[in-house]
């Protein structure tokens, strides 16, 4: 059920899915007036001078939440104490850094020393900017250059790294492959009876088929869309659940990921749509001819608005949930009160339970709306002359 009999569409989809994994080069504009900016540690130190204790707490809370929402080049587990340079000791799992800058550069993210050092590769130096988490080409000291608009003007290599989000996408894909491969083998071995973990997932698969695919697409055409619907449901659901773990991943809260998923749904809808679908867009039957010219651009715009709504809905809901949850956790530590801290802990626990339901609900909504779009693409219209 997971592998389509028409893989051509999913080859297109796979190519689109790779789009968010690539960065774009950011060449330095020689005509822009630039000035040297100290390394990120010095900049952070200067920005905290003159702040009160309460203002410093607010700044640290914002940085903590921002760091959690951004993608990173390592899995950070926890921190403890400080070293001789005044930096916290971090316990993390480094990931491969792959850059294209007049050739391939490959090294582990541990070379960055958690953003406190520049990594050397083939005579070039690269550093991670603390504010956006992206890699720039620098000197040996890790110096960033800002233009007159306050934006970083350093050359930016093409980043093909296996980041935290990319790792979770690959891990989720592997889990899904092993899960459904095992479910398929149990069907074959036990006479169409699921075994093991498949007993839990089989009712969900049947629900997607009987309550989402068939009612919205129709008995005649639902089979060719089942592979995508099942894949997208479990893919979004699993990634949403991983986002609630201490690993700190925020894949579905990344607009590039949700955009890629929405574009895939749009491509499948467009390439499988029947003649009646396009006829109702460009030359709607049953309305006066002047109105057809007015409705055509509106209907065409609607085909782009649908995937856009898919993208924004999933992104905004997951991002908002992470922001609120991390704010409550930060409040628990910053309150430092025998009533405020336990209350923040209770609220964060309740919200975490709610987020578990939201994780499933968002996967269901994305799958349901995709099925509706597919159903409208293959719907057969029987028009009478009077219509």
Secondary structure, DSSP 8 states (H G I E B T S, - for coil): --S-S-HHHHHHHHHHHTGGG--------TTS-EEEE--HHHHHHHHHTT--HHHHHHHHHHHHHHHHHS--SEEEEEEEEE-TTS-EEEEEEE-EEEEESSSEEEEEGGGGTTTTS-EEETTEEEEE-TTT--EEEE-TT--EEEETTS-B-S---EE----HHHHHHHHHHHHHHHHHHHHHHHHHHTTS---TTHHHHHHHHHHIIIIIIHHHH-TTTTHHHHHHHHHHHHHHHHHHHHTTSTT---STT-HHHHHHHHHHHHHHHHHH--HHHHHHHHS-TTS-HHHHHHHHHHHHHHHHHHHHHHHHHHHHHHHHHHHHHHHHHHHHHHH-STTHHHHHHHHHHHHHHHHHHHHHHHHHHHHHHHHHHHHHHH------TT-
